[in-house]
Amino acid sequence: MTSDDPGTSDGVDPVTLEVTRNACIAISEEMNATLIRTGYSPNIKERRDCSCALFDADAEMISQAENMPVHLGAMPFSVAAAIDRYPPETLDPGDAILLNDPFYGGAHLPDLTLVTPVFQDGDIIAFAANRAHHADVGGSRAGSVAADSTEIYQEGLRIPPVKLFEGGEPNEGLFDMILSNVRTPDERRGDLRAQEAANETGRRRVTELVEKYGRGQLTAMLEEIKDYSERRMRAEITDLPDGTYTYDDVLDDDGRGNEALAIRAAVTIDGDHVSVDFSGSADQTAGAINAVFAVTASATYYAVRCVTDPDIPPNHGCYRPIDIEAPDGTIVNPEPPAAVVGGNLETSQRVTDVVLGALSKAVPDRVTAAGQGTMNNVTFGGTDPRDGTPYAFYETQAGGFGGRRGKDGMDGVHVHMSNTMNTPAEVLETAYPLRVTRYEYRPDTGGAGEFRGGLGLRRDIQVRDHEATFSLLAERHRSQPYGLSGGDPGATGGAVLNPDDDPEELAPKSTHELPPGSVVSVRTPGGGGYGDSSDRDAGALARDLRLGKITPERLRSVYGIDPMDLRGDGEGER
């Protein structure tokens, strides 16, 4: 039997196994569709900042919806924490466990995870779980993504594993406690109920599988699904060249005066096993960019999967051949009460960058140049002058993807650990007292190369008729996204207050009180280029010029070509 054969040695036929595996994926996707459809906040129903997954009775992941990598790799830690607090014998049908504590299974406080056991004949046969980013969970700043926090107590309501539903009934005391500590209680209640609905969808569908195949056969198939992924992942790793490969990069700063914070990774490939060691990374820091171990692990798993077969089913099995060492008390594994909200958002991106950078030395043809390397977190909060109620608006901003062998990087997309959508301008302006005044690509921001990096974006948002608190939590304002195989780095990002009237450059991690009419202009980084720029196809250059992705000045200065020389060159004829 080959590694690509999903058949088993215990009598489960391959066809039934494959049907069941795809059924589990469909369950996760349907859960996610339910969560998006029933969510209250634009952050969930429009940006889709949420993820769903299915776990077996041993709390090991079986399947996931294709959503947020930073959620999905870390969610197993949440399910494990839930079961640690509430062992199976303490759970009943209709129970659901809520948590967000980064030091007990969570990632950062805005990400609330709900875990629901699935019962059959009195026994747990599976767990349905989902994670959703709530636009506010309290704390010192509206939106709960405070760039100026120095300890977790400032970042919002910290929830250890606790039953949000018991026997199918909501724990109204817990609901009241949560809703009393947030700025937008109606929205929070709605999103929590949407999370419950998503898990109920998963519970129903798993029950149908049990009724179809029987408990014993289904249990055997779920185990084999994990084993199948493990076999395929080990076969992929075996094809990688053995050795230890290192890479290091930096975070710009922590917002508290500490700059150029190192993230270092040593990736060792040994047969069918990969180990990643983050020794030498910076000590945990005062600012809000410490990444708990679950986040570091999530980014590492993702990076390894990027250089292996994308068709390997993502579940617990494909993570078994990967070991991670992250020293205690470092920026990639801090100790409480460290501030961590930006670790999930920003440090996860740099962990991805350094692990992929190390792997580029082993398999350069499989690795993209660095993407924008940040989520460009933007938060506005205040009192909506239209109805006098508090609001909290949060979103991440897209940027450039890195070039790779044979392809330019994508323009204006969320990269790596973020896989959300933007908030459409029409939705933003309807839901919040804000206005989008400018939204466009940034020409010349993609790193030059045979295959250029993707372009960053510019998005200008105006405060309408009220005073607002604005918080920015971003990276790559100083350090550029790296190029590969001779490609140039991508352009850095930036942020400017009132760009058309007395412009003021904003620090990448900063909080500001804004008067009515203020405009914040966020400029996101471009992706790194891949390959030598002298090898870039003239038709590709002509196309970029025609589409306004490169200016004539850059064409001359970087590529050494006069725009007139491209006249009549394929798509470039003007």
C-alpha positions in Angstrom: 0.0 0.0 0.0 1.4 3.4 -1.0 1.3 6.6 1.1 -1.2 7.9 -1.4 -3.6 5.0 -0.8 -6.3 5.9 1.8 -7.1 2.2 2.4 -6.6 0.7 5.9 -5.5 -2.5 7.4 -8.5 -2.9 9.6 -11.2 -3.7 7.1 -12.4 -0.1 6.2 -12.6 0.0 2.4 -10.9 3.0 0.7 -14.0 4.3 -1.0 -16.0 4.5 2.2 -13.1 6.1 3.9 -12.7 8.8 1.3 -16.5 9.5 1.3 -16.3 9.9 5.1 -13.3 12.1 5.0 -15.0 14.4 2.5 -18.2 14.3 4.6 -16.2 15.5 7.6 -14.8 18.4 5.6 -18.3 19.2 4.4 -19.4 19.3 8.0 -16.7 21.8 8.9 -17.6 24.0 5.9 -21.3 23.9 6.7 -20.5 24.9 10.2 -18.6 27.9 8.9 -21.4 28.8 6.5 -23.8 28.8 9.4 -21.5 31.0 11.5 -21.1 33.6 8.8 -24.8 33.5 7.9 -26.0 34.0 11.5 -23.3 36.3 12.7 -24.2 39.8 13.8 -21.0 41.7 13.4 -19.5 42.8 10.1 -16.3 41.3 11.3 -17.8 37.8 11.1 -20.5 38.1 8.4 -18.5 40.3 6.0 -14.8 39.8 6.9 -15.3 36.2 7.9 -12.8 36.4 10.7 -13.8 33.0 12.0 -13.0 29.3 11.6 -14.6 25.9 12.3 -13.3 22.4 12.8 -14.3 18.9 13.8 -12.5 16.8 16.4 -12.8 13.2 17.4 -13.5 11.8 20.8 -9.8 12.1 21.7 -10.0 15.8 21.0 -7.8 15.4 17.9 -8.7 17.4 14.8 -10.3 15.5 12.0 -11.3 18.2 9.5 -11.4 22.0 9.1 -13.0 24.6 7.0 -10.6 26.5 4.8 -10.5 29.7 6.8 -8.0 31.4 9.1 -4.6 29.6 9.4 -3.8 31.3 12.7 -7.1 30.0 14.1 -7.0 26.5 12.8 -3.5 25.6 13.9 -4.1 26.9 17.4 -7.7 25.6 17.9 -6.5 22.1 19.0 -4.9 23.8 22.0 -8.3 25.3 22.9 -10.2 22.0 22.6 -7.5 20.3 24.7 -7.9 23.0 27.4 -11.7 22.7 27.4 -11.4 18.9 27.9 -8.7 19.4 30.6 -11.1 21.6 32.5 -14.2 19.5 31.8 -13.3 15.8 31.4 -15.8 13.8 29.3 -17.5 12.3 32.4 -18.5 15.8 33.5 -20.2 16.8 30.2 -23.8 16.3 29.1 -25.6 16.6 25.8 -26.3 20.3 25.1 -23.2 21.5 26.9 -20.8 24.0 25.2 -17.5 25.3 26.6 -16.3 28.9 26.0 -12.8 30.1 26.4 -10.3 32.8 25.2 -7.5 32.8 27.8 -4.3 32.8 25.8 -2.4 31.1 28.7 -5.0 28.3 28.9 -5.7 27.2 25.3 -6.5 30.6 23.6 -4.6 32.8 21.3 -5.6 36.4 22.1 -8.7 37.7 23.9 -10.8 38.8 21.0 -10.8 35.2 19.7 -13.6 33.3 21.5 -13.6 29.6 21.0 -16.7 27.4 21.6 -16.4 23.7 22.0 -19.4 21.4 21.9 -19.4 17.6 22.6 -21.3 15.3 20.4 -22.9 12.4 22.2 -24.2 9.0 21.0 -25.9 6.6 23.4 -24.5 8.6 26.4 -20.8 8.7 25.1 -18.9 11.4 23.5 -18.0 10.5 19.9 -16.7 13.9 18.6 -16.4 17.6 19.4 -17.5 20.5 17.2 -15.5 23.7 17.7 -15.3 27.1 16.2 -13.4 30.3 16.9 -14.6 33.8 16.1 -12.9 37.2 16.4 -15.3 39.4 18.4 -15.0 43.1 17.6 -14.9 44.0 21.3 -14.3 42.1 24.4 -13.7 45.0 26.8 -10.3 46.2 27.9 -8.8 49.7 27.9 -9.5 50.4 24.2 -12.6 50.0 22.0 -12.1 47.0 19.8 -9.8 45.2 22.3 -6.7 45.5 20.0 -4.8 48.0 22.0 -1.4 48.9 20.6 -0.4 50.4 24.0 -1.2 47.5 26.3 1.6 46.2 28.5 -0.2 43.3 30.3 -3.1 41.1 29.4 -5.4 42.6 32.0 -5.6 45.7 29.8 -6.6 43.7 26.7 -10.1 42.7 27.6 -12.2 40.0 29.4 -10.1 36.9 30.1 -12.3 33.8 30.0 -11.0 30.4 31.2 -12.9 27.3 30.0 -16.4 27.7 31.3 -19.8 26.3 30.2 -21.7 28.9 28.1 -24.5 26.3 27.6 -25.5 23.6 30.0 -27.9 20.9 28.9 -28.9 23.0 25.9 -29.8 26.1 28.0 -27.7 29.3 28.0 -25.8 30.1 31.2 -27.5 33.5 31.6 -25.2 34.4 34.5 -22.2 34.0 32.3 -23.8 35.8 29.4 -24.6 38.7 31.7 -21.1 38.8 33.0 -19.6 38.9 29.5 -22.1 41.4 28.1 -21.6 43.7 31.1 -17.9 44.0 30.2 -18.1 44.9 26.5 -19.0 48.0 24.6 -21.3 46.3 22.2 -23.4 43.8 24.1 -26.1 43.1 21.5 -23.5 42.4 18.9 -21.6 40.1 21.2 -24.7 38.1 22.2 -25.6 37.7 18.6 -22.2 36.5 17.6 -22.1 34.0 20.5 -25.4 32.6 19.5 -24.1 32.3 16.0 -21.2 30.3 17.3 -23.7 28.0 19.1 -25.7 27.6 15.9 -22.5 26.6 14.0 -21.6 23.9 16.5 -25.2 22.6 16.6 -24.9 22.2 12.8 -21.8 20.1 13.3 -23.4 18.0 16.1 -26.4 17.2 13.8 -24.3 16.2 10.9 -21.9 14.0 12.9 -25.0 12.3 14.5 -26.2 11.5 10.9 -22.8 9.9 10.1 -23.0 7.7 13.2 -26.5 6.6 12.2 -25.2 5.8 8.7 -22.0 3.9 9.5 -22.3 2.9 13.1 -20.2 4.1 16.0 -17.5 1.4 15.7 -16.9 1.9 12.0 -17.0 5.6 12.2 -14.5 5.7 15.0 -12.1 3.4 13.0 -12.5 5.7 10.0 -11.7 8.8 11.9 -8.6 7.3 13.3 -7.6 6.2 9.8 -8.2 9.7 8.4 -5.5 11.0 10.8 -3.1 8.1 10.0 -3.6 8.7 6.3 -2.6 12.3 6.6 0.4 11.4 8.7 1.6 8.8 6.1 1.4 11.4 3.3 3.1 14.1 5.4 6.0 11.8 6.3 6.4 10.8 2.7 6.5 14.5 1.7 9.1 15.3 4.4 11.2 12.4 3.3 11.5 14.0 -0.1 13.0 17.2 1.4 16.8 17.4 1.7 18.0 16.5 5.2 19.8 19.2 7.1 19.5 22.2 9.4 18.4 25.4 7.9 18.3 28.8 9.7 16.7 32.1 9.1 16.1 35.2 11.2 14.1 38.4 10.8 12.9 41.1 13.1 9.7 42.8 14.3 10.0 46.5 13.9 9.2 47.3 17.5 6.8 46.6 20.4 5.3 50.0 20.7 7.1 50.6 24.0 10.5 51.7 22.8 12.0 48.2 22.1 13.1 47.9 18.4 14.4 45.2 16.0 13.1 42.3 18.0 14.6 39.1 16.6 12.7 36.0 15.6 15.0 33.1 14.8 14.2 29.7 13.5 16.4 26.6 13.0 14.5 24.0 10.9 16.0 20.5 11.0 14.8 17.9 8.4 15.7 14.4 9.4 14.1 11.6 7.4 10.4 11.8 7.8 10.5 14.3 10.7 10.8 18.1 11.0 11.8 20.0 14.1 11.8 23.8 14.5 13.7 25.5 17.2 13.1 29.2 18.0 16.1 29.5 20.4 17.7 32.9 20.1 14.5 34.7 19.6 14.0 37.9 21.6 12.8 37.7 25.2 9.2 38.5 25.9 8.7 42.2 25.7 6.7 45.0 27.3 4.5 45.7 24.3 1.5 43.7 23.0 3.3 41.5 20.4 4.1 38.4 22.5 2.9 35.2 20.8 1.7 32.4 23.1 2.9 28.9 22.1 -0.3 28.0 20.4 0.1 30.9 18.0 3.8 30.0 17.3 2.8 26.4 16.7 0.0 27.4 14.4 2.3 29.5 12.2 5.0 26.8 12.1 2.5 24.1 11.1 1.2 26.4 8.3 4.7 27.1 7.0 5.6 23.4 6.8 2.4 22.7 5.0 3.2 25.4 2.5 6.2 23.4 1.2 4.4 20.0 1.2 1.5 18.6 -0.9 -1.4 21.0 -0.4 -3.8 18.0 -1.0 -2.8 16.4 2.3 -5.9 16.5 4.5 -5.2 19.0 7.2 -5.8 17.3 10.5 -4.0 16.1 13.6 -2.2 13.4 11.7 -0.3 15.8 9.4 1.1 17.7 12.4 2.5 14.5 14.1 5.9 14.6 12.3 6.5 18.3 13.4 8.1 19.1 16.7 8.5 22.7 18.0 10.8 24.2 20.6 10.0 27.7 21.8 11.9 28.6 25.0 9.8 29.9 27.9 9.8 33.6 28.5 10.5 34.5 24.9 8.5 36.6 22.4 7.3 33.3 20.9 6.3 31.7 24.2 5.8 34.3 26.9 4.8 33.9 30.5 1.8 35.7 32.0 0.8 38.4 32.4 2.4 39.4 29.1 0.4 41.5 26.6 -0.4 39.2 23.7 -3.0 40.7 21.4 -0.6 41.5 18.7 1.3 38.2 19.0 -1.6 36.4 17.3 -1.8 39.2 14.6 1.7 40.3 13.9 4.3 38.0 15.5 2.5 35.0 13.9 3.3 36.6 10.5 7.0 37.0 11.3 7.2 33.4 12.6 5.8 32.3 9.2 8.3 34.5 7.5 11.3 33.0 9.3 10.2 29.4 9.0 9.5 29.8 5.3 12.8 31.7 5.0 14.7 28.7 6.5 12.8 26.3 4.2 13.7 28.4 1.2 17.3 27.2 1.7 16.1 23.6 1.4 13.5 23.9 -1.4 13.8 27.3 -2.9 11.4 26.5 -5.7 8.6 25.8 -3.3 8.7 29.0 -1.2 7.4 32.4 -2.1 9.2 35.6 -1.3 7.9 37.3 1.8 4.4 38.7 1.8 3.5 41.9 3.5 4.2 40.3 6.9 1.6 42.1 8.9 -2.2 42.2 9.3 -2.3 46.0 9.6 -4.8 46.1 12.4 -7.1 49.1 12.5 -9.5 49.9 15.3 -11.9 52.8 15.6 -14.2 53.3 18.6 -16.5 55.9 20.1 -20.1 56.9 20.4 -22.1 56.7 17.2 -23.7 60.2 16.7 -26.6 58.7 14.8 -28.1 56.9 17.8 -25.9 57.7 20.8 -24.7 54.1 21.2 -21.1 52.9 21.6 -19.4 51.2 18.6 -16.2 49.4 17.9 -14.9 48.8 14.4 -12.0 46.5 13.7 -10.5 45.2 10.5 -7.2 44.0 9.1 -5.8 45.5 5.8 -4.6 43.5 2.8 -1.2 44.0 1.2 1.1 42.3 -1.3 1.9 38.6 -1.6 5.4 37.5 -2.4 6.5 36.5 -5.9 7.2 32.9 -6.5 8.7 30.7 -9.2 6.6 31.2 -12.3 4.1 33.7 -10.8 3.9 37.3 -9.7 2.7 37.9 -6.1 -1.0 38.7 -5.8 -1.9 42.3 -5.2 -3.9 43.6 -2.2 -4.7 40.3 -0.5 -4.5 39.0 3.1 -1.4 36.8 3.4 -0.3 33.7 5.3 -1.9 33.7 8.8 -4.7 36.0 7.8 -7.2 34.8 5.3 -10.0 37.2 5.8 -11.8 39.5 3.5 -12.0 43.3 3.8 -15.0 45.2 5.1 -16.8 46.5 2.0 -16.9 50.3 2.0 -20.7 50.2 1.7 -21.0 48.0 4.8 -18.5 50.0 6.8 -20.2 53.3 6.1 -23.6 51.9 6.9 -22.7 50.1 10.1 -20.3 52.8 11.6 -19.9 56.6 11.6 -17.0 56.3 9.3 -16.3 57.0 5.6 -13.9 55.4 3.2 -12.4 58.3 1.2 -9.7 56.5 -0.8 -9.1 52.8 -1.6 -6.5 51.8 -4.2 -3.3 49.9 -5.0 0.0 51.5 -4.2 2.1 51.5 -7.4 5.8 50.4 -7.2 5.4 48.7 -3.9 5.9 45.1 -5.1 9.6 44.0 -5.0 11.3 43.8 -8.4 12.2 40.5 -9.7 11.7 38.1 -12.6 8.3 37.6 -10.8 7.5 40.8 -8.9 5.9 41.0 -5.5 2.3 41.9 -5.1 1.2 45.5 -4.5 0.2 47.0 -1.2 -3.0 49.0 -0.7 -3.9 52.5 0.5 -7.1 52.8 2.5 -8.2 56.2 3.9 -10.9 56.3 6.5 -12.6 59.4 7.8 -14.2 60.0 11.2 -17.7 61.4 10.7 -19.3 63.9 13.2 -17.8 62.6 16.4 -14.6 62.1 18.4 -13.1 58.7 18.0 -10.3 56.6 19.5 -8.1 55.1 16.8 -5.5 52.3 17.4 -3.0 51.0 14.8 -1.2 47.7 15.3 1.0 47.0 12.3 4.4 45.9 11.2 6.9 46.2 8.3 7.0 50.0 8.6 10.8 49.7 8.9 11.9 46.2 7.9 11.1 45.2 4.3 9.5 41.9 3.2 12.4 39.9 1.8 12.9 38.8 -1.8 14.1 35.4 -2.8 16.5 34.0 -5.5 17.8 37.5 -6.3 14.4 39.3 -6.0 14.2 42.7 -4.3 12.3 43.3 -1.1 8.8 44.7 -1.1 8.1 48.3 0.0 7.4 49.1 3.6 4.0 50.2 4.9 3.1 53.3 6.7 0.2 55.3 8.2 -0.5 59.1 7.9 -3.0 61.2 9.8 -4.8 63.8 7.6 -2.7 63.1 4.5 -4.1 66.0 2.5 -4.1 68.6 5.3 -1.1 68.9 7.7 0.0 65.3 7.4 1.4 63.5 10.4 3.2 60.1 10.2 1.8 57.6 12.7 3.8 55.1 14.6 3.0 51.5 13.6 1.8 50.7 17.1 0.0 53.7 18.5 -3.3 55.0 19.8 -4.8 58.4 19.1 -7.8 60.5 20.0 -9.2 61.9 16.7 -11.5 65.0 16.3 -14.4 64.9 13.8 -13.3 65.0 10.2 -9.9 63.3 10.8 -8.6 61.0 8.1 -6.4 58.0 8.8 -4.5 56.8 5.7 -3.1 53.2 6.1 -0.5 52.2 3.5 0.2 48.5 3.5 3.5 46.8 2.4 4.2 45.1 -0.9 5.5 41.6 -1.3 9.1 40.6 -2.1 10.2 39.8 -5.6 11.4 36.4 -6.8 14.3 36.0 -9.2 16.6 38.5 -10.9 14.8 41.6 -12.2 16.9 41.5 -15.3 15.1 38.3 -16.3 11.6 39.8 -16.2 9.6 39.4 -19.3 9.2 42.6 -21.3 5.5 41.8 -21.9 5.0 41.6 -18.1 6.6 45.0 -17.6 4.5 46.5 -20.4 1.4 45.1 -18.8 2.3 46.4 -15.4 2.9 49.9 -16.9 -0.4 49.8 -18.8 -2.3 48.8 -15.6 -0.5 51.5 -13.5 1.2 48.9 -11.2 4.6 50.4 -12.0 5.5 54.0 -12.8 7.7 55.0 -15.7 10.3 56.3 -13.2 10.6 52.9 -11.5 10.7 51.2 -14.9 13.8 53.2 -15.7 15.5 53.2 -12.3 15.0 49.5 -11.3 14.6 47.7 -14.6 16.8 50.0 -16.8 14.1 50.2 -19.5 12.6 53.3 -21.1 8.8 53.1 -21.4 9.0 54.0 -25.1 11.0 50.8 -25.6 8.0 48.8 -24.6 5.7 50.2 -27.3 4.3 47.5 -29.4 5.5 44.8 -27.0 2.4 42.5 -26.6 -0.1 43.8 -24.1 2.1 46.9 -23.6 1.2 48.6 -26.9 -0.3 52.0 -26.0 
